[in-house]
Amino acid sequence: MISIKVGAPEATVELKARKALDGSLLIMDHNKIDIAVQPEQMKIVTFPKTTATEDVYDYQNRLLELLADKGIIDRASIQGGNVFRSLEADVFTNEQVNSIQAAVYVIAEFIQYESNHEKIADEYEKELEDMYTHPDERDSTEYGEVPQYAQKGSQRPGYYYYPLRNRY
């Protein structure tokens, strides 16, 4: 449990996070990316999970753009990291507000928002797959229900049209 104090009100967020030996906070809640908050370097670095089978740049970009829109990171500092497929950005420093706590709070909001969208997308994919694998009576026919005809479509059997047959 991480407790964040911004001014007078206190906000608490619950994340699957751990602290690394170098002091970085590793946030593992997102399904597609891992997020490292590095207080010593004042950076946020995003990595794709090792099990990610699709391109995760969109997830990383959305997170960093949200952090930039909220004024947590410098938009001009967003760049590729020294690890393959990672993105990093510099966190602004502030005397009145703990920048790292504010960053963690916005990351928690992002993870909550993304998890809702992922759940809706997963439900849609399951529904679509079910529609194709188990169609209802209106969308399916039994074998033999549709009569067979000798000629179907626009191509006549045995007649082959070659438009450039006699040109050479």
N, CA and C atoms as an extended XYZ file, in Angstrom:
504
Properties=species:S:1:pos:R:3:atomname:S:1:resname:S:1:resid:I:1 pbc="F F F"
N         0.861       -1.170        0.000 N   MET     1
C         0.000        0.000        0.000 CA  MET     1
C         0.906        1.230        0.000 C   MET     1
N         0.629        2.128       -0.917 N   ILE     2
C         1.404        3.352       -1.018 CA  ILE     2
C         0.506        4.504       -0.621 C   ILE     2
N         0.953        5.311        0.293 N   SER     3
C         0.174        6.453        0.752 CA  SER     3
C         0.765        7.714        0.129 C   SER     3
N        -0.081        8.516       -0.487 N   ILE     4
C         0.366        9.725       -1.163 CA  ILE     4
C        -0.300       10.923       -0.523 C   ILE     4
N         0.485       11.917       -0.209 N   LYS     5
C        -0.047       13.128        0.399 CA  LYS     5
C         0.243       14.296       -0.530 C   LYS     5
N        -0.799       14.899       -1.085 N   VAL     6
C        -0.674       16.051       -1.959 CA  VAL     6
C        -1.425       17.182       -1.290 C   VAL     6
N        -0.700       18.108       -0.703 N   GLY     7
C        -1.348       19.196        0.028 CA  GLY     7
C        -2.021       18.656        1.269 C   GLY     7
N        -3.244       19.098        1.519 N   ALA     8
C        -3.970       18.680        2.713 CA  ALA     8
C        -4.605       17.295        2.579 C   ALA     8
N        -5.295       16.974        1.464 N   PRO     9
C        -5.939       15.657        1.415 CA  PRO     9
C        -4.906       14.556        1.198 C   PRO     9
N        -5.238       13.363        1.657 N   GLU    10
C        -4.368       12.216        1.479 CA  GLU    10
C        -5.051       11.217        0.577 C   GLU    10
N        -4.312       10.691       -0.375 N   ALA    11
C        -4.844        9.694       -1.299 CA  ALA    11
C        -4.056        8.411       -1.125 C   ALA    11
N        -4.742        7.303       -1.184 N   THR    12
C        -4.100        6.005       -1.038 CA  THR    12
C        -4.433        5.162       -2.255 C   THR    12
N        -3.411        4.552       -2.822 N   VAL    13
C        -3.625        3.661       -3.961 CA  VAL    13
C        -3.028        2.302       -3.632 C   VAL    13
N        -3.628        1.277       -4.221 N   GLU    14
C        -3.139       -0.077       -4.004 CA  GLU    14
C        -2.585       -0.590       -5.322 C   GLU    14
N        -1.311       -0.972       -5.320 N   LEU    15
C        -0.652       -1.445       -6.525 CA  LEU    15
C         0.159       -2.694       -6.227 C   LEU    15
N         0.331       -3.538       -7.270 N   LYS    16
C         1.284       -4.632       -7.165 CA  LYS    16
C         2.640       -4.038       -7.506 C   LYS    16
N         3.389       -3.669       -6.498 N   ALA    17
C         4.665       -3.002       -6.726 CA  ALA    17
C         5.706       -3.568       -5.776 C   ALA    17
N         6.941       -3.410       -6.175 N   ARG    18
C         8.043       -3.803       -5.298 CA  ARG    18
C         9.167       -2.813       -5.468 C   ARG    18
N        10.003       -2.770       -4.481 N   LYS    19
C        11.125       -1.852       -4.510 CA  LYS    19
C        12.371       -2.622       -4.923 C   LYS    19
N        13.090       -2.117       -5.915 N   ALA    20
C        14.311       -2.753       -6.390 CA  ALA    20
C        15.485       -2.351       -5.493 C   ALA    20
N        16.599       -3.026       -5.672 N   LEU    21
C        17.777       -2.743       -4.853 CA  LEU    21
C        18.329       -1.339       -5.079 C   LEU    21
N        18.126       -0.787       -6.262 N   ASP    22
C        18.609        0.570       -6.532 CA  ASP    22
C        17.635        1.648       -6.055 C   ASP    22
N        16.520        1.258       -5.445 N   GLY    23
C        15.546        2.216       -4.929 CA  GLY    23
C        14.393        2.484       -5.871 C   GLY    23
N        14.401        1.883       -7.060 N   SER    24
C        13.318        2.073       -8.030 CA  SER    24
C        12.059        1.358       -7.548 C   SER    24
N        10.928        1.927       -7.893 N   LEU    25
C         9.639        1.321       -7.600 CA  LEU    25
C         9.154        0.632       -8.872 C   LEU    25
N         8.993       -0.686       -8.831 N   LEU    26
C         8.575       -1.461       -9.990 CA  LEU    26
C         7.093       -1.779       -9.869 C   LEU    26
N         6.297       -1.262      -10.774 N   ILE    27
C         4.846       -1.436      -10.758 CA  ILE    27
C         4.482       -2.473      -11.809 C   ILE    27
N         3.835       -3.564      -11.387 N   MET    28
C         3.548       -4.697      -12.268 CA  MET    28
C         2.053       -4.899      -12.509 C   MET    28
N         1.209       -3.945      -12.210 N   ASP    29
C        -0.241       -4.126      -12.283 CA  ASP    29
C        -0.788       -4.219      -13.702 C   ASP    29
N        -0.183       -3.538      -14.648 N   HIS    30
C        -0.707       -3.495      -16.013 CA  HIS    30
C        -0.497       -4.845      -16.684 C   HIS    30
N        -1.437       -5.239      -17.559 N   ASN    31
C        -1.360       -6.543      -18.216 CA  ASN    31
C        -0.279       -6.613      -19.285 C   ASN    31
N         0.071       -5.495      -19.888 N   LYS    32
C         0.980       -5.503      -21.031 CA  LYS    32
C         2.352       -4.903      -20.744 C   LYS    32
N         2.431       -3.974      -19.785 N   ILE    33
C         3.708       -3.290      -19.536 CA  ILE    33
C         4.046       -3.288      -18.054 C   ILE    33
N         5.343       -3.182      -17.777 N   ASP    34
C         5.839       -2.941      -16.427 CA  ASP    34
C         6.342       -1.508      -16.375 C   ASP    34
N         6.183       -0.871      -15.223 N   ILE    35
C         6.544        0.533      -15.075 CA  ILE    35
C         7.553        0.648      -13.951 C   ILE    35
N         8.666        1.317      -14.228 N   ALA    36
C         9.688        1.552      -13.208 CA  ALA    36
C         9.744        3.046      -12.931 C   ALA    36
N         9.533        3.410      -11.672 N   VAL    37
C         9.661        4.801      -11.240 CA  VAL    37
C        11.002        4.903      -10.516 C   VAL    37
N        11.910        5.696      -11.062 N   GLN    38
C        13.264        5.808      -10.523 CA  GLN    38
C        13.433        7.159       -9.829 C   GLN    38
N        13.312        7.191       -8.495 N   PRO    39
C        13.399        8.473       -7.797 CA  PRO    39
C        14.798        9.094       -7.817 C   PRO    39
N        15.838        8.288       -7.868 N   GLU    40
C        17.198        8.832       -7.883 CA  GLU    40
C        17.471        9.608       -9.169 C   GLU    40
N        17.044        9.061      -10.294 N   GLN    41
C        17.260        9.717      -11.584 CA  GLN    41
C        16.086       10.607      -11.987 C   GLN    41
N        15.007       10.580      -11.204 N   MET    42
C        13.771       11.315      -11.523 CA  MET    42
C        13.285       10.940      -12.925 C   MET    42
N        13.107        9.619      -13.148 N   LYS    43
C        12.662        9.099      -14.436 CA  LYS    43
C        11.549        8.080      -14.244 C   LYS    43
N        10.773        7.936      -15.290 N   ILE    44
C         9.793        6.856      -15.382 CA  ILE    44
C        10.137        6.071      -16.642 C   ILE    44
N        10.293        4.759      -16.494 N   VAL    45
C        10.647        3.889      -17.611 CA  VAL    45
C         9.570        2.813      -17.735 C   VAL    45
N         9.121        2.561      -18.952 N   THR    46
C         8.127        1.516      -19.191 CA  THR    46
C         8.766        0.419      -20.032 C   THR    46
N         8.479       -0.833      -19.671 N   PHE    47
C         8.991       -2.007      -20.369 CA  PHE    47
C         7.825       -2.898      -20.754 C   PHE    47
N         7.898       -3.561      -21.914 N   PRO    48
C         6.865       -4.551      -22.204 CA  PRO    48
C         7.074       -5.790      -21.346 C   PRO    48
N         5.987       -6.426      -20.965 N   LYS    49
C         6.109       -7.679      -20.213 CA  LYS    49
C         6.721       -8.734      -21.128 C   LYS    49
N         7.408       -9.688      -20.544 N   THR    50
C         8.057      -10.724      -21.350 CA  THR    50
C         7.033      -11.613      -22.047 C   THR    50
N         5.819      -11.656      -21.531 N   THR    51
C         4.768      -12.482      -22.144 CA  THR    51
C         3.934      -11.713      -23.153 C   THR    51
N         4.250      -10.455      -23.392 N   ALA    52
C         3.468       -9.642      -24.329 CA  ALA    52
C         3.701      -10.138      -25.746 C   ALA    52
N         2.627      -10.493      -26.446 N   THR    53
C         2.746      -11.014      -27.800 CA  THR    53
C         2.392       -9.972      -28.847 C   THR    53
N         1.873       -8.856      -28.439 N   GLU    54
C         1.497       -7.822      -29.391 CA  GLU    54
C         2.351       -6.591      -29.142 C   GLU    54
N         2.228       -5.630      -30.034 N   ASP    55
C         3.005       -4.410      -29.888 CA  ASP    55
C         2.442       -3.595      -28.735 C   ASP    55
N         3.289       -3.213      -27.801 N   VAL    56
C         2.839       -2.527      -26.592 CA  VAL    56
C         3.159       -1.033      -26.615 C   VAL    56
N         3.661       -0.543      -27.746 N   TYR    57
C         4.015        0.870      -27.822 CA  TYR    57
C         2.817        1.757      -27.514 C   TYR    57
N         1.642        1.384      -27.981 N   ASP    58
C         0.447        2.206      -27.745 CA  ASP    58
C         0.169        2.373      -26.258 C   ASP    58
N         0.316        1.294      -25.485 N   TYR    59
C         0.097        1.372      -24.038 CA  TYR    59
C         1.132        2.286      -23.386 C   TYR    59
N         2.389        2.115      -23.783 N   GLN    60
C         3.450        2.945      -23.214 CA  GLN    60
C         3.235        4.406      -23.570 C   GLN    60
N         2.899        4.656      -24.824 N   ASN    61
C         2.696        6.028      -25.274 CA  ASN    61
C         1.521        6.675      -24.553 C   ASN    61
N         0.419        5.931      -24.380 N   ARG    62
C        -0.739        6.498      -23.672 CA  ARG    62
C        -0.387        6.874      -22.241 C   ARG    62
N         0.389        6.024      -21.565 N   LEU    63
C         0.789        6.334      -20.189 CA  LEU    63
C         1.641        7.593      -20.142 C   LEU    63
N         2.649        7.666      -20.981 N   LEU    64
C         3.542        8.821      -20.940 CA  LEU    64
C         2.836       10.100      -21.389 C   LEU    64
N         1.930        9.990      -22.339 N   GLU    65
C         1.161       11.166      -22.750 CA  GLU    65
C         0.249       11.644      -21.616 C   GLU    65
N        -0.361       10.712      -20.889 N   LEU    66
C        -1.191       11.096      -19.746 CA  LEU    66
C        -0.355       11.788      -18.686 C   LEU    66
N         0.816       11.232      -18.397 N   LEU    67
C         1.694       11.854      -17.409 CA  LEU    67
C         2.132       13.242      -17.870 C   LEU    67
N         2.376       13.404      -19.154 N   ALA    68
C         2.757       14.720      -19.678 CA  ALA    68
C         1.585       15.696      -19.605 C   ALA    68
N         0.378       15.205      -19.922 N   ASP    69
C        -0.810       16.069      -19.854 CA  ASP    69
C        -1.090       16.525      -18.425 C   ASP    69
N        -0.802       15.672      -17.456 N   LYS    70
C        -1.025       16.020      -16.052 CA  LYS    70
C         0.106       16.869      -15.485 C   LYS    70
N         1.179       17.077      -16.265 N   GLY    71
C         2.281       17.913      -15.811 CA  GLY    71
C         3.266       17.192      -14.913 C   GLY    71
N         3.311       15.881      -14.984 N   ILE    72
C         4.216       15.096      -14.146 CA  ILE    72
C         5.580       14.943      -14.815 C   ILE    72
N         5.572       14.698      -16.129 N   ILE    73
C         6.829       14.501      -16.852 CA  ILE    73
C         6.998       15.561      -17.924 C   ILE    73
N         8.231       15.707      -18.375 N   ASP    74
C         8.559       16.637      -19.448 CA  ASP    74
C         8.295       15.935      -20.778 C   ASP    74
N         7.371       16.477      -21.562 N   ARG    75
C         6.987       15.851      -22.832 CA  ARG    75
C         8.182       15.756      -23.782 C   ARG    75
N         9.069       16.735      -23.738 N   ALA    76
C        10.225       16.739      -24.632 CA  ALA    76
C        11.244       15.671      -24.270 C   ALA    76
N        11.142       15.104      -23.079 N   SER    77
C        12.115       14.096      -22.652 CA  SER    77
C        11.683       12.666      -22.950 C   SER    77
N        10.495       12.473      -23.527 N   ILE    78
C        10.032       11.120      -23.849 CA  ILE    78
C        10.907       10.577      -24.977 C   ILE    78
N        11.513        9.431      -24.712 N   GLN    79
C        12.410        8.829      -25.700 CA  GLN    79
C        12.509        7.330      -25.469 C   GLN    79
N        13.076        6.655      -26.442 N   GLY    80
C        13.336        5.240      -26.293 CA  GLY    80
C        14.446        5.029      -25.280 C   GLY    80
N        14.313        3.999      -24.460 N   GLY    81
C        15.321        3.725      -23.442 CA  GLY    81
C        16.450        2.871      -23.991 C   GLY    81
N        17.390        2.547      -23.122 N   ASN    82
C        18.529        1.735      -23.552 CA  ASN    82
C        18.210        0.243      -23.545 C   ASN    82
N        17.013       -0.123      -23.128 N   VAL    83
C        16.540       -1.504      -23.197 CA  VAL    83
C        15.566       -1.595      -24.365 C   VAL    83
N        15.638       -2.692      -25.119 N   PHE    84
C        14.803       -2.876      -26.306 CA  PHE    84
C        13.322       -2.716      -25.973 C   PHE    84
N        12.610       -1.905      -26.749 N   ARG    85
C        11.174       -1.629      -26.638 CA  ARG    85
C        10.787       -0.897      -25.348 C   ARG    85
N        11.706       -0.203      -24.729 N   SER    86
C        11.354        0.566      -23.533 CA  SER    86
C        11.228        2.041      -23.899 C   SER    86
N        10.410        2.750      -23.130 N   LEU    87
C        10.271        4.202      -23.258 CA  LEU    87
C        10.529        4.813      -21.902 C   LEU    87
N        11.145        5.991      -21.889 N   GLU    88
C        11.439        6.665      -20.629 CA  GLU    88
C        11.176        8.153      -20.759 C   GLU    88
N        11.018        8.798      -19.613 N   ALA    89
C        10.792       10.241      -19.573 CA  ALA    89
C        11.266       10.777      -18.237 C   ALA    89
N        11.619       12.055      -18.215 N   ASP    90
C        12.088       12.712      -16.998 CA  ASP    90
C        10.907       13.279      -16.223 C   ASP    90
N        10.953       13.129      -14.899 N   VAL    91
C         9.915       13.652      -14.011 CA  VAL    91
C        10.314       15.057      -13.587 C   VAL    91
N         9.350       15.979      -13.613 N   PHE    92
C         9.603       17.339      -13.118 CA  PHE    92
C         9.855       17.302      -11.615 C   PHE    92
N        10.682       18.192      -11.134 N   THR    93
C        10.883       18.334       -9.690 CA  THR    93
C        10.053       19.516       -9.207 C   THR    93
N         9.595       19.401       -7.948 N   ASN    94
C         8.764       20.450       -7.378 CA  ASN    94
C         9.063       20.532       -5.892 C   ASN    94
N         9.081       21.742       -5.359 N   GLU    95
C         9.383       21.952       -3.938 CA  GLU    95
C         8.162       21.696       -3.052 C   GLU    95
N         6.938       22.010       -3.540 N   GLN    96
C         5.739       21.879       -2.719 CA  GLN    96
C         5.145       20.468       -2.743 C   GLN    96
N         5.310       19.757       -3.860 N   VAL    97
C         4.671       18.453       -4.032 CA  VAL    97
C         5.745       17.402       -4.283 C   VAL    97
N         5.560       16.241       -3.680 N   ASN    98
C         6.463       15.131       -3.948 CA  ASN    98
C         6.150       14.604       -5.352 C   ASN    98
N         7.052       14.836       -6.286 N   SER    99
C         6.818       14.489       -7.691 CA  SER    99
C         6.647       12.991       -7.899 C   SER    99
N         7.389       12.193       -7.168 N   ILE   100
C         7.323       10.739       -7.338 CA  ILE   100
C         5.961       10.222       -6.864 C   ILE   100
N         5.472       10.734       -5.744 N   GLN   101
C         4.161       10.310       -5.255 CA  GLN   101
C         3.056       10.725       -6.226 C   GLN   101
N         3.169       11.926       -6.779 N   ALA   102
C         2.174       12.369       -7.760 CA  ALA   102
C         2.220       11.478       -9.002 C   ALA   102
N         3.418       11.093       -9.424 N   ALA   103
C         3.555       10.217      -10.587 CA  ALA   103
C         2.929        8.856      -10.315 C   ALA   103
N         3.170        8.302       -9.135 N   VAL   104
C         2.606        6.997       -8.786 CA  VAL   104
C         1.079        7.082       -8.742 C   VAL   104
N         0.545        8.171       -8.244 N   TYR   105
C        -0.908        8.334       -8.179 CA  TYR   105
C        -1.514        8.366       -9.586 C   TYR   105
N        -0.893        9.110      -10.508 N   VAL   106
C        -1.410        9.189      -11.877 CA  VAL   106
C        -1.245        7.834      -12.580 C   VAL   106
N        -0.162        7.124      -12.307 N   ILE   107
C         0.023        5.790      -12.878 CA  ILE   107
C        -1.074        4.846      -12.395 C   ILE   107
N        -1.440        4.943      -11.127 N   ALA   108
C        -2.518        4.105      -10.585 CA  ALA   108
C        -3.849        4.420      -11.270 C   ALA   108
N        -4.124        5.703      -11.525 N   GLU   109
C        -5.329        6.086      -12.265 CA  GLU   109
C        -5.321        5.484      -13.668 C   GLU   109
N        -4.172        5.556      -14.327 N   PHE   110
C        -4.028        5.012      -15.678 CA  PHE   110
C        -4.287        3.502      -15.692 C   PHE   110
N        -3.724        2.799      -14.732 N   ILE   111
C        -3.885        1.350      -14.679 CA  ILE   111
C        -5.349        0.979      -14.458 C   ILE   111
N        -6.037        1.718      -13.597 N   GLN   112
C        -7.461        1.464      -13.351 CA  GLN   112
C        -8.276        1.707      -14.620 C   GLN   112
N        -8.006        2.806      -15.304 N   TYR   113
C        -8.711        3.151      -16.538 CA  TYR   113
C        -8.468        2.092      -17.614 C   TYR   113
N        -7.211        1.697      -17.778 N   GLU   114
C        -6.858        0.712      -18.801 CA  GLU   114
C        -7.458       -0.658      -18.493 C   GLU   114
N        -7.505       -1.037      -17.227 N   SER   115
C        -8.043       -2.353      -16.886 CA  SER   115
C        -9.529       -2.445      -17.238 C   SER   115
N       -10.254       -1.356      -17.063 N   ASN   116
C       -11.678       -1.347      -17.455 CA  ASN   116
C       -11.817       -1.541      -18.960 C   ASN   116
N       -10.982       -0.852      -19.747 N   HIS   117
C       -11.051       -0.976      -21.200 CA  HIS   117
C       -10.614       -2.362      -21.661 C   HIS   117
N        -9.606       -2.918      -21.028 N   GLU   118
C        -9.149       -4.262      -21.381 CA  GLU   118
C       -10.245       -5.299      -21.102 C   GLU   118
N       -10.962       -5.115      -19.999 N   LYS   119
C       -12.036       -6.045      -19.653 CA  LYS   119
C       -13.145       -5.992      -20.696 C   LYS   119
N       -13.513       -4.801      -21.139 N   ILE   120
C       -14.540       -4.646      -22.161 CA  ILE   120
C       -14.074       -5.263      -23.481 C   ILE   120
N       -12.811       -5.045      -23.853 N   ALA   121
C       -12.284       -5.607      -25.103 CA  ALA   121
C       -12.244       -7.126      -25.043 C   ALA   121
N       -11.869       -7.689      -23.903 N   ASP   122
C       -11.837       -9.147      -23.755 CA  ASP   122
C       -13.239       -9.745      -23.851 C   ASP   122
N       -14.223       -9.088      -23.232 N   GLU   123
C       -15.607       -9.562      -23.317 CA  GLU   123
C       -16.102       -9.531      -24.756 C   GLU   123
N       -15.749       -8.484      -25.495 N   TYR   124
C       -16.156       -8.377      -26.893 CA  TYR   124
C       -15.532       -9.495      -27.728 C   TYR   124
N       -14.238       -9.761      -27.516 N   GLU   125
C       -13.569      -10.833      -28.262 CA  GLU   125
C       -14.195      -12.188      -27.972 C   GLU   125
N       -14.531      -12.448      -26.708 N   LYS   126
C       -15.177      -13.718      -26.357 CA  LYS   126
C       -16.556      -13.822      -27.008 C   LYS   126
N       -17.296      -12.731      -27.001 N   GLU   127
C       -18.623      -12.713      -27.616 CA  GLU   127
C       -18.530      -12.937      -29.119 C   GLU   127
N       -17.546      -12.321      -29.763 N   LEU   128
C       -17.354      -12.479      -31.193 CA  LEU   128
C       -16.958      -13.911      -31.533 C   LEU   128
N       -16.052      -14.480      -30.758 N   GLU   129
C       -15.651      -15.867      -30.985 CA  GLU   129
C       -16.821      -16.815      -30.776 C   GLU   129
N       -17.630      -16.566      -29.768 N   ASP   130
C       -18.799      -17.395      -29.508 CA  ASP   130
C       -19.809      -17.284      -30.652 C   ASP   130
N       -19.927      -16.097      -31.225 N   MET   131
C       -20.854      -15.899      -32.337 CA  MET   131
C       -20.428      -16.744      -33.538 C   MET   131
N       -19.120      -16.854      -33.786 N   TYR   132
C       -18.642      -17.639      -34.922 CA  TYR   132
C       -18.629      -19.137      -34.639 C   TYR   132
N       -18.318      -19.538      -33.419 N   THR   133
C       -18.206      -20.965      -33.126 CA  THR   133
C       -19.536      -21.600      -32.732 C   THR   133
N       -20.461      -20.826      -32.182 N   HIS   134
C       -21.763      -21.346      -31.773 CA  HIS   134
C       -22.868      -20.404      -32.264 C   HIS   134
N       -23.133      -20.378      -33.589 N   PRO   135
C       -24.155      -19.457      -34.091 CA  PRO   135
C       -25.555      -19.898      -33.664 C   PRO   135
N       -26.459      -18.938      -33.585 N   ASP   136
C       -27.836      -19.288      -33.234 CA  ASP   136
C       -28.567      -19.810      -34.476 C   ASP   136
N       -29.818      -20.183      -34.308 N   GLU   137
C       -30.605      -20.790      -35.386 CA  GLU   137
C       -30.746      -19.856      -36.593 C   GLU   137
N       -30.870      -18.596      -36.361 N   ARG   138
C       -31.081      -17.631      -37.441 CA  ARG   138
C       -29.842      -17.498      -38.317 C   ARG   138
N       -28.649      -17.666      -37.752 N   ASP   139
C       -27.404      -17.453      -38.479 CA  ASP   139
C       -26.765      -18.735      -38.986 C   ASP   139
N       -27.442      -19.870      -38.902 N   SER   140
C       -26.822      -21.121      -39.331 CA  SER   140
C       -27.812      -21.969      -40.111 C   SER   140
N       -27.275      -22.904      -40.873 N   THR   141
C       -28.084      -23.876      -41.604 CA  THR   141
C       -27.486      -25.256      -41.382 C   THR   141
N       -28.335      -26.257      -41.424 N   GLU   142
C       -27.867      -27.633      -41.290 CA  GLU   142
C       -27.314      -28.102      -42.631 C   GLU   142
N       -26.440      -29.097      -42.580 N   TYR   143
C       -25.873      -29.647      -43.797 CA  TYR   143
C       -26.989      -30.267      -44.640 C   TYR   143
N       -27.026      -29.906      -45.928 N   GLY   144
C       -28.046      -30.423      -46.828 CA  GLY   144
C       -29.280      -29.553      -46.883 C   GLY   144
N       -29.398      -28.563      -46.047 N   GLU   145
C       -30.565      -27.685      -46.021 CA  GLU   145
C       -30.603      -26.778      -47.248 C   GLU   145
N       -29.450      -26.394      -47.754 N   VAL   146
C       -29.361      -25.542      -48.937 CA  VAL   146
C       -29.233      -26.456      -50.152 C   VAL   146
N       -30.149      -26.368      -51.131 N   PRO   147
C       -30.100      -27.277      -52.278 CA  PRO   147
C       -28.883      -27.000      -53.168 C   PRO   147
N       -28.405      -28.065      -53.834 N   GLN   148
C       -27.267      -27.955      -54.732 CA  GLN   148
C       -27.771      -27.711      -56.159 C   GLN   148
N       -27.069      -26.874      -56.885 N   TYR   149
C       -27.405      -26.581      -58.275 CA  TYR   149
C       -26.221      -26.946      -59.148 C   TYR   149
N       -26.482      -27.240      -60.392 N   ALA   150
C       -25.405      -27.602      -61.311 CA  ALA   150
C       -24.507      -26.404      -61.594 C   ALA   150
N       -25.104      -25.236      -61.716 N   GLN   151
C       -24.313      -24.047      -62.021 CA  GLN   151
C       -24.620      -22.983      -60.977 C   GLN   151
N       -23.554      -22.472      -60.346 N   LYS   152
C       -23.703      -21.399      -59.361 CA  LYS   152
C       -22.719      -20.292      -59.696 C   LYS   152
N       -23.081      -19.083      -59.375 N   GLY   153
C       -22.169      -17.973      -59.563 CA  GLY   153
C       -22.137      -17.455      -60.980 C   GLY   153
N       -21.141      -16.665      -61.316 N   SER   154
C       -21.072      -16.021      -62.627 CA  SER   154
C       -20.147      -16.745      -63.594 C   SER   154
N       -19.358      -17.718      -63.149 N   GLN   155
C       -18.443      -18.455      -64.015 CA  GLN   155
C       -19.124      -19.738      -64.499 C   GLN   155
N       -19.115      -19.949      -65.803 N   ARG   156
C       -19.697      -21.169      -66.355 CA  ARG   156
C       -18.666      -22.291      -66.280 C   ARG   156
N       -19.058      -23.483      -65.866 N   PRO   157
C       -18.106      -24.583      -65.814 CA  PRO   157
C       -17.626      -24.973      -67.204 C   PRO   157
N       -16.310      -25.207      -67.356 N   GLY   158
C       -15.738      -25.631      -68.626 CA  GLY   158
C       -15.383      -24.482      -69.545 C   GLY   158
N       -15.826      -23.275      -69.268 N   TYR   159
C       -15.509      -22.118      -70.104 CA  TYR   159
C       -14.511      -21.261      -69.353 C   TYR   159
N       -13.350      -21.083      -69.927 N   TYR   160
C       -12.303      -20.290      -69.285 CA  TYR   160
C       -12.010      -19.078      -70.134 C   TYR   160
N       -12.125      -17.931      -69.590 N   TYR   161
C       -11.962      -16.685      -70.313 CA  TYR   161
C       -10.523      -16.209      -70.149 C   TYR   161
N        -9.815      -16.114      -71.253 N   TYR   162
C        -8.450      -15.591      -71.237 CA  TYR   162
C        -8.442      -14.326      -72.083 C   TYR   162
N        -8.441      -13.161      -71.519 N   PRO   163
C        -8.571      -11.922      -72.306 CA  PRO   163
C        -7.383      -11.655      -73.224 C   PRO   163
N        -6.193      -12.117      -72.897 N   LEU   164
C        -5.021      -11.832      -73.739 CA  LEU   164
C        -4.559      -13.073      -74.509 C   LEU   164
N        -5.465      -13.980      -74.769 N   ARG   165
C        -5.124      -15.277      -75.364 CA  ARG   165
C        -4.470      -15.128      -76.731 C   ARG   165
N        -5.005      -14.317      -77.611 N   ASN   166
C        -4.509      -14.210      -79.003 CA  ASN   166
C        -3.709      -12.928      -79.245 C   ASN   166
N        -3.192      -12.288      -78.253 N   ARG   167
C        -2.494      -11.017      -78.420 CA  ARG   167
C        -1.029      -11.191      -78.794 C   ARG   167
N        -0.410      -12.301      -78.521 N   TYR   168
C         1.026      -12.441      -78.751 CA  TYR   168
C         1.318      -13.372      -79.881 C   TYR   168
